[in-house]
Amino acid sequence: MKLQTASVLLGSAAAASPSMQTRDSVVIDYNVAPPNLSTLPNGSLFETWRPRAHVLPPNGQIGDPCLHYTDPATGLFHVGFLHDGSGISSATTDDLATYQDLNQGNQVIVPGGINDPVAVFDGSVIPNGINGLPTLLYTSVSYLPIHWSIPYTRGSETQSLAVSSDGGSNFTKLDQGPVIPGPPFAYNVTAFRDPYVFQNPTLDSLLHSKNNTWYTVISGGLHEKGPAQFLYRQYDSDFQYWEYLGQWWHEPTNSTWGNGTWAGRWAFNFETGNVFSLDEYGYNPHGQIFTTIGTEGSDLPVVPQLTSIHDMLWVSGTVSRNGSVSFTPNMAGFLDWGFSSYAAAGKVLPSTSLPSTKSGAPDRFISYVWLSGDLFEQAEGFPTNQQNWTGTLLLPRELRVLYIPNVVDNALARESGASWQVVSSDGSAGTVELQTLGISIARETKAALLSGTSFTESGRTLNSSGVVPFKRSPSEKFFVLSAQLSFPASARGSGLKSGFQILSSEHESTTVYYQFSNESIIVDRSNTSAAARTTDGIDSSAEAGKLRLFDVLNGGEQAIETLDLTLVVDNSVLEVYANGRFALSTWVRSWYANSTNISFFHNGVGGVAFSNVTVSEGLYDAWPDRQ
């Protein structure tokens, strides 16, 4: 069927219908097929795919999250991010749902100083730093390009300090040279950036440091040897000197955790490393040590200055000292399986902060992940100027140690090199308890997401192939869908595929389903966007992430673990969460105004039972003060 192409009207937009969007003097009709979007006026697509409940600047390109901290003077939580490649912008929140721009949405620190004439890269904040003020340790850049695939220019990346005395609206650089003036002596590094400051009593004890000493890990690697984190220790109370403690963690070039099934590759270079400690409730300074890390890799042959693979991983491990202190992984996985998800940064959110005081939450570690909007600048032809914004941060996530009880003690549970480990066993019951990283939407954020109008869809069991429309679907492309899917024992290893079709109309749809044959959650985007048929740079490839559903004992009966699924759709942003330990995020850029329908999906192999199916509509506006 040949569709009429969308008309773009220049002039008065006063009579535009709800299915037609306006920006200044441009009106676009979303009831007809899209033209080549790169031919439209600049800024005309600003609202087309813009999310409502996510963190992103008023306009322009967002990059790595960084500069997070709780202001000890106000209790506000600060969330920062690279902005337009020219510094760091920041916002505050008192509830992890709504945000207020600092410095009118402009950068709070920009390049151009004696230490950073070229660029400001990621940094992290000591909340009570110099003179008791928030103090930023950041990467100051003097030379570009920098890339793991080319020789490193000495002096290109140093670590410098800046201090804020106005509530975080501006960070003023210290009138001095860098406090960490370069990589360790004679190291042929691939990178030396993204300092992350943290405190840890385990390190204090091992290293005979003073209590509450600050440490920093700097991410990078060594040419021909592999990626690494470089560990430093605060030497003086004014943070002017930092003592190098060694490569506390390094991996061979392009190696993997296990066979790479559950945690991708360590690749060639580390970026944006965070270090923190957790228990089952959240942050615990004496808890199990974790790091989140971005890895830069490439298909072979390597193309100079091109990173074709970005993996966003988490790693748990033990810390020991045999001469120098070292971190040894014991399990690892993906923090987010999305191809465009990367560069996570988090911070301890104390129970005394404003968000936690309001919700009654304990000390937590809250992490934000960046969702690149243009495939890391590889999406040739994407209508960037027409949209006038690129990328977003994903919803804030609480990280904790997650225990999975009553798991049948079999080969599925005992697999080595996985994203979980066995912590106890009950021989009489034939079960084990597993441990992994818990990943969930921050409780305040989730409560806000679910605060709108909601409705339930009756549960059902499907045995035949097809899609079954919901009796009621959302009226807009802003909703949360949650459900539980139960599978018979015969599903194990079968070709069963089952889930939901969302953002659907006669012209478009996105299908999210669990596939047993490869133990994966799949986001099929082959029919997601009519605009992908007319415009280059709109990716329609499938996204996938591994999730093992274990055999568990339930009431004395063995069964396959229930799939507990949550889909957050914020216009073009899709976040998929499952079983408290899985996240996959991607772009779903539907075009038609009526692409809002939801259906059950099943491929007809075996059966599946859907239950507790709920839809919450509307979402909230994360930026109520923006015009």
C-alpha positions in Angstrom: 0.0 0.0 0.0 1.5 3.3 -1.0 1.1 6.0 1.6 0.7 9.7 1.2 3.8 11.5 2.2 3.6 13.9 5.1 3.2 17.5 4.3 5.2 20.2 6.1 3.3 23.4 6.4 5.1 26.7 6.9 3.1 29.5 8.4 0.5 29.7 11.1 0.2 26.7 13.3 -2.8 27.9 15.3 -5.2 25.3 13.9 -2.9 22.2 14.3 -4.7 19.1 15.5 -3.4 17.0 18.4 -1.8 14.6 15.8 0.1 17.4 14.3 3.1 18.9 16.1 4.3 22.5 15.8 7.6 24.2 16.5 7.7 27.9 15.6 6.2 28.1 12.1 6.5 24.4 11.1 3.6 22.0 11.3 4.2 18.3 10.7 1.3 15.8 10.0 1.9 12.5 11.8 -1.1 10.8 10.2 0.7 10.4 6.9 4.0 8.8 5.8 7.2 10.7 6.6 9.4 12.5 4.0 13.2 12.3 4.2 13.5 14.0 7.6 16.8 15.5 6.8 15.0 17.8 4.3 12.9 19.4 7.0 13.8 22.8 8.6 16.2 22.8 11.5 14.5 22.3 14.9 11.2 21.1 13.3 11.6 17.6 14.9 12.4 18.9 18.4 9.3 17.4 20.0 8.8 14.4 17.7 10.8 11.9 19.8 11.8 13.9 22.8 11.3 12.0 26.2 9.4 13.6 29.0 10.6 11.9 32.2 14.4 11.7 31.4 17.4 13.8 32.1 18.7 15.8 29.1 19.7 19.4 28.5 17.3 22.0 27.1 18.9 21.4 23.7 22.1 20.1 22.1 24.0 16.9 22.7 24.3 15.2 26.0 27.3 13.0 26.8 28.7 11.0 29.7 27.0 11.4 33.1 29.4 12.8 35.7 29.7 15.3 38.5 27.0 13.7 40.7 26.9 14.5 44.4 24.7 15.3 47.4 25.2 18.9 48.5 25.9 18.7 52.2 24.5 22.3 52.6 21.1 21.7 51.0 20.6 17.9 50.7 19.9 18.3 47.0 21.3 15.6 44.7 23.2 17.0 41.7 23.3 15.2 38.4 25.8 16.3 35.8 26.6 15.4 32.2 28.9 16.4 29.4 27.1 18.9 27.2 27.8 19.8 23.6 31.4 18.7 23.8 32.2 22.0 25.6 32.1 21.2 29.3 29.7 19.8 32.0 26.2 20.9 32.7 24.3 20.0 35.9 20.8 19.9 37.5 19.5 19.3 41.0 16.7 17.1 42.2 15.0 16.6 45.6 13.0 13.5 44.5 14.9 11.7 41.7 11.9 12.5 39.4 11.9 16.3 38.8 14.9 18.4 38.1 16.0 22.0 38.0 18.7 23.3 35.7 21.7 25.0 37.2 23.2 28.0 35.5 20.1 28.3 33.3 21.0 25.0 31.6 24.4 26.2 30.6 27.7 24.5 31.5 28.9 24.8 35.1 32.5 24.3 33.9 34.0 24.8 30.4 37.4 24.3 28.8 39.8 27.1 28.1 42.0 27.3 31.2 45.8 26.7 31.4 45.2 23.0 32.2 42.3 22.4 29.8 42.8 24.5 26.7 41.1 21.9 24.5 38.4 20.1 26.5 36.9 19.1 29.9 36.2 15.4 30.2 34.4 13.5 33.0 35.0 14.2 36.7 33.6 13.4 40.1 33.0 15.4 43.3 34.2 15.3 46.8 31.1 16.8 48.6 33.1 18.2 51.5 36.4 19.1 49.7 38.6 22.1 49.8 37.4 24.5 52.6 34.4 22.2 53.0 33.1 23.0 49.6 32.1 20.6 46.7 35.4 19.9 44.9 35.6 18.5 41.4 38.4 16.3 40.3 38.2 16.2 36.5 40.2 15.3 33.3 41.7 18.4 31.8 42.6 18.0 28.1 45.4 19.7 26.3 45.6 17.7 23.1 43.3 15.8 20.7 42.7 13.2 19.2 43.0 10.7 21.9 42.0 7.1 21.1 43.1 3.7 22.2 44.0 2.7 18.6 46.6 5.4 18.0 49.7 6.4 19.9 49.1 8.4 23.0 50.4 12.0 23.2 52.1 12.7 26.5 50.4 15.4 28.5 47.1 15.3 26.7 45.1 14.2 29.8 45.8 15.4 33.3 43.6 15.6 36.4 42.7 19.0 37.8 40.6 20.6 40.6 37.7 23.0 40.6 35.5 24.2 43.5 32.0 25.5 43.7 30.9 28.1 46.2 27.5 28.9 44.7 25.5 25.7 45.1 27.0 24.0 42.1 26.0 26.6 39.4 29.7 27.2 38.7 32.9 25.3 39.4 35.9 27.6 39.6 39.2 26.0 38.6 42.1 26.3 41.0 44.8 28.7 39.8 47.4 26.1 39.6 48.6 23.1 37.6 47.1 19.7 37.6 47.1 17.7 40.8 47.8 14.5 38.8 50.0 15.7 36.0 50.0 12.6 33.9 50.0 8.8 33.8 52.5 6.8 35.9 56.2 7.1 34.8 57.0 5.3 31.5 53.5 3.9 31.0 52.5 3.7 27.4 48.8 4.3 28.1 45.8 4.1 25.8 44.0 6.7 27.9 44.2 8.3 31.3 40.8 9.9 32.2 37.5 9.9 34.1 38.8 10.1 37.7 36.2 8.7 40.2 36.6 9.6 43.8 35.4 7.3 46.6 36.0 6.2 50.2 36.4 2.6 51.3 37.3 1.2 54.8 38.6 -2.0 53.3 41.2 -0.1 51.4 41.9 2.0 54.5 42.6 -1.1 56.4 44.7 -2.8 53.7 46.8 0.3 53.0 47.0 1.6 56.6 45.3 4.8 55.5 43.6 7.2 57.8 39.9 6.6 58.2 37.8 8.1 55.5 40.7 8.7 53.1 39.6 9.6 49.6 40.8 7.4 46.7 40.4 7.8 43.0 40.5 5.4 40.1 41.5 6.7 36.7 40.4 4.6 33.7 42.5 3.7 30.6 44.9 0.9 29.7 48.3 0.1 28.3 49.1 -0.4 24.6 49.7 -4.1 23.8 48.9 -5.1 27.3 45.2 -4.3 27.9 42.7 -2.1 29.8 43.3 -1.0 33.4 42.2 1.1 36.3 44.9 3.2 38.0 44.4 3.7 41.7 45.5 6.8 43.7 45.2 7.9 47.3 44.7 11.4 48.8 48.0 12.5 50.3 47.0 15.7 52.0 43.9 17.4 53.5 43.8 20.0 50.6 43.7 17.3 47.9 46.8 18.8 46.2 48.8 15.6 46.1 47.7 12.1 45.1 49.8 9.0 45.7 49.9 6.4 43.0 49.1 2.9 44.3 49.3 0.9 41.1 47.2 -0.8 38.5 44.7 -2.2 41.0 42.9 -4.0 38.1 43.9 -4.8 34.6 43.0 -7.4 32.0 44.7 -8.8 28.9 43.9 -7.0 25.6 40.5 -7.9 24.2 39.9 -10.7 26.7 36.6 -11.7 28.3 35.0 -12.7 31.6 34.4 -16.4 31.2 33.6 -17.0 27.5 32.1 -13.5 27.1 28.5 -14.8 27.1 27.4 -12.9 30.2 29.7 -9.8 30.2 30.9 -9.0 26.8 34.6 -8.1 26.4 37.2 -6.3 28.5 38.2 -4.9 25.1 41.1 -2.5 24.6 40.4 0.4 26.9 38.4 1.1 30.1 36.4 4.3 30.5 34.2 5.9 33.2 35.1 3.5 36.0 33.2 3.8 39.3 34.0 1.9 42.5 31.5 1.4 45.4 30.4 -1.2 47.9 27.0 -2.8 48.3 24.8 -5.1 50.4 21.3 -6.3 49.8 19.8 -3.0 50.9 22.0 -0.6 48.9 25.2 1.2 49.7 27.3 -0.2 52.6 30.9 1.0 53.0 31.8 -2.4 54.5 29.9 -4.3 51.8 30.9 -6.2 48.7 33.0 -4.2 46.3 31.7 -3.4 42.8 32.9 -1.4 39.8 31.0 -0.3 36.8 33.1 0.2 33.7 32.7 1.2 30.0 34.8 -0.9 27.7 35.9 0.3 24.2 36.3 -2.4 21.6 36.3 -3.1 17.9 35.5 -5.6 15.3 38.6 -6.8 13.5 40.5 -5.5 11.7 40.8 -2.4 13.9 40.1 0.9 12.2 42.2 3.7 13.7 40.1 6.1 15.8 36.9 4.0 15.5 35.3 2.2 18.5 32.6 0.0 17.0 31.8 -1.8 20.3 30.9 -0.1 23.6 30.0 -2.4 26.5 28.6 -1.1 29.7 29.5 -3.6 32.4 29.4 -4.2 36.1 32.0 -6.3 38.0 32.1 -7.6 41.5 35.3 -8.7 43.1 37.6 -9.1 46.1 40.4 -6.8 47.2 43.7 -8.0 48.5 47.2 -6.8 49.0 50.4 -8.6 48.0 52.8 -5.8 47.7 50.3 -3.6 45.9 46.6 -3.7 46.3 44.6 -5.5 43.6 41.0 -6.1 42.6 40.1 -9.6 41.4 36.7 -10.1 39.7 34.4 -12.9 40.9 31.4 -12.2 38.7 30.5 -9.7 35.9 27.6 -8.7 33.7 26.0 -6.0 31.7 24.7 -2.9 33.5 22.7 -2.3 30.4 22.6 -4.5 27.3 21.6 -1.7 24.8 24.0 -1.1 22.0 23.8 2.7 22.6 23.9 2.4 26.4 27.3 3.5 27.9 29.4 5.6 30.3 27.4 5.0 33.5 28.2 7.2 36.5 26.8 7.0 40.0 27.2 8.3 43.5 26.4 7.4 47.0 23.0 8.9 47.9 22.9 9.1 51.7 19.8 8.5 53.7 20.1 12.1 54.9 19.7 13.5 51.4 16.4 15.2 50.4 15.3 12.5 48.1 16.0 9.8 50.7 14.5 11.7 53.5 11.2 12.1 51.6 11.1 8.4 50.6 12.6 6.9 53.8 15.3 5.1 51.7 18.5 4.0 53.2 22.0 4.8 51.9 22.1 3.9 48.3 24.2 3.9 45.2 22.4 5.6 42.3 23.7 5.2 38.8 22.8 7.0 35.6 23.6 5.5 32.1 24.0 7.5 28.9 22.0 6.5 25.9 23.8 7.8 22.8 21.4 9.3 20.3 23.4 8.8 17.2 25.2 5.5 17.6 28.2 7.3 19.0 28.3 9.7 16.0 28.2 6.7 13.6 24.6 7.2 12.5 25.3 8.9 9.2 22.3 10.8 7.9 20.4 11.1 11.2 18.4 14.4 11.2 20.4 15.9 14.1 19.8 19.5 13.1 16.1 19.0 12.6 15.8 17.4 16.1 18.2 19.9 17.8 19.0 17.5 20.7 20.9 14.3 20.8 20.8 11.5 23.4 19.6 11.3 27.0 20.4 9.9 30.4 18.4 6.8 31.3 16.3 6.7 34.4 18.3 6.6 37.7 18.9 3.1 39.0 19.4 1.7 42.4 22.1 -0.9 42.6 22.3 -3.6 45.4 23.4 -7.1 46.0 20.5 -9.4 44.9 20.0 -12.9 46.3 18.0 -15.5 44.3 16.8 -18.3 46.7 15.5 -21.8 46.1 17.3 -22.3 42.8 17.6 -25.9 41.7 21.2 -27.1 42.0 21.9 -28.0 38.4 24.3 -27.0 35.6 22.2 -23.9 34.8 23.0 -22.5 38.3 26.6 -23.7 38.5 27.8 -22.2 35.2 31.2 -20.5 35.7 32.2 -17.2 34.3 28.7 -15.9 34.7 26.9 -12.8 36.0 26.0 -14.7 39.2 27.7 -16.9 41.8 26.6 -19.6 44.2 26.8 -18.4 47.8 25.1 -21.3 49.7 23.6 -24.7 49.0 21.1 -27.0 50.7 22.0 -30.5 49.9 18.8 -32.0 51.4 16.6 -29.8 49.3 18.8 -29.9 46.2 18.9 -26.1 46.0 21.3 -23.2 46.0 21.2 -19.5 46.6 22.6 -17.3 44.0 24.0 -13.8 44.2 24.2 -11.1 41.5 23.9 -7.4 41.0 20.4 -6.0 41.6 19.4 -3.4 39.1 16.1 -1.5 39.5 14.6 1.9 38.8 15.1 4.2 41.8 12.1 3.9 44.0 11.2 7.6 43.9 11.4 7.6 40.1 9.3 4.4 39.8 6.6 5.8 42.1 6.4 8.9 40.0 6.2 6.9 36.8 3.3 4.9 38.2 1.4 7.9 39.6 -0.7 8.5 36.6 -3.8 6.8 35.3 -3.5 3.1 35.2 -5.5 0.2 34.0 -5.2 -3.6 34.0 -5.5 -6.1 31.2 -7.0 -9.5 32.0 -4.5 -12.3 32.2 -4.5 -15.0 29.6 -2.8 -18.1 28.4 -1.7 -18.3 24.7 -0.9 -21.5 22.8 -1.2 -20.4 19.2 0.8 -18.0 17.1 -0.2 -14.4 16.7 -0.8 -11.1 18.4 -3.8 -10.4 20.6 -4.7 -6.7 21.0 -5.3 -5.3 24.5 -8.8 -4.3 25.2 -7.5 -0.9 26.0 -4.2 0.7 24.9 -2.5 4.0 26.0 -3.6 7.2 24.3 0.0 8.5 24.1 3.5 7.1 23.7 4.3 7.7 27.4 3.6 4.7 29.6 4.8 1.8 31.8 3.8 -1.7 31.0 4.4 -4.4 33.7 3.5 -8.1 33.5 4.6 -11.6 34.6 5.0 -14.4 32.1 5.0 -18.0 33.2 6.3 -20.9 31.1 5.9 -24.6 31.2 9.0 -26.8 31.9 8.9 -27.9 28.2 9.9 -24.3 27.2 13.5 -24.9 28.3 15.6 -25.0 25.2 12.6 -24.7 22.9 11.9 -22.2 20.2 9.3 -20.4 22.3 9.1 -16.6 21.9 6.6 -14.6 23.8 6.1 -11.0 25.0 4.4 -7.9 23.8 4.0 -5.8 20.7 4.0 -2.1 21.5 3.8 1.3 19.8 1.8 -0.5 17.2 -0.4 0.6 14.3 -1.1 -0.7 10.8 2.2 0.8 9.7 4.6 0.2 12.6 5.2 -1.9 15.7 8.0 -2.9 18.1 8.1 -6.4 19.6 9.7 -7.2 22.9 9.9 -10.9 23.8 11.7 -13.6 25.6 13.4 -16.2 23.5 14.2 -19.5 25.2 16.6 -20.9 22.5 19.2 -18.3 23.4 17.9 -17.2 26.8 17.5 -13.6 25.6 15.2 -10.7 25.8 14.8 -9.4 22.2 13.7 -6.0 21.0 12.7 -6.4 17.4 12.8 -3.0 15.8 12.6 -4.1 12.1 9.2 -2.4 11.9 9.5 0.2 14.6 9.8 3.4 12.5 8.3 4.4 9.2 10.9 7.2 9.2 13.6 4.6 9.0 12.3 3.8 5.5 12.8 7.3 4.3 15.7 8.7 6.3 19.2 7.4 6.9 20.7 7.1 10.3 17.6 5.7 12.1 18.7 2.3 13.3 16.2 -0.5 13.0 18.4 -3.4 14.0 17.3 -5.7 16.8 18.6 -5.4 20.3 19.2 -8.3 22.6 20.3 -9.1 26.1 20.9 -12.4 28.0 18.7 -13.4 30.9 18.7 -16.9 32.4 15.5 -18.0 33.9 16.5 -20.5 36.5 14.8 -23.7 37.6 13.3 -22.9 41.0 11.4 -24.7 43.7 8.0 -23.1 44.3 5.9 -24.7 46.9 7.9 -27.9 46.6 7.4 -28.1 42.9 10.1 -27.4 40.3 9.3 -24.7 37.8 10.9 -22.3 35.5 11.5 -18.9 37.1 8.7 -16.4 36.2 9.7 -13.6 33.9 8.9 -10.3 35.7 8.9 -7.7 33.0 8.7 -3.9 33.1 8.7 -1.8 29.9 9.1 2.0 30.3 8.2 3.9 27.1 9.0 7.6 27.1 8.1 8.6 23.6 11.2 7.2 21.7 13.1 5.8 24.7 12.5 2.2 25.7 13.9 0.8 28.9 13.3 -2.9 29.6 13.8 -4.3 33.1 13.4 -7.9 34.2 13.6 -9.9 37.4 15.5 -7.2 39.3 18.8 -8.0 37.5 18.4 -7.1 33.8 18.2 -3.8 31.9 18.2 -3.1 28.1 17.6 0.3 26.7 17.2 1.5 23.2 15.5 4.0 20.8 12.0 3.2 19.4 11.3 6.1 17.0 7.8 5.5 15.9 6.3 8.0 13.5 2.5 7.7 13.3 0.3 9.5 15.9 -1.8 6.3 16.3 1.1 4.0 16.9 0.1 3.5 20.5 -1.5 0.1 20.6 -0.3 -2.8 22.7 -0.8 -6.6 22.0 0.2 -9.9 23.5 2.7 -11.7 21.3 3.4 -15.4 21.1 5.0 -17.5 18.3 2.9 -20.6 19.0 5.6 -22.8 20.3 4.3 -24.3 23.6 2.3 -22.1 25.9 2.7 -19.0 28.0 0.6 -17.5 30.8 0.4 -13.7 31.2 -0.6 -12.3 34.6 -0.6 -9.0 36.6 -0.6 -7.0 33.3 -0.8 -3.3 34.2 -0.4 -0.1 32.2 0.3 3.3 33.7 -0.2 6.2 31.3 1.1 9.6 31.0 4.5 9.6 32.8 5.5 12.8 34.5 7.3 16.0 33.4 10.9 15.8 34.7 11.4 19.5 33.9 8.4 21.5 35.2 10.3 24.8 35.3 11.5 24.7 31.7 9.6 26.8 29.2 
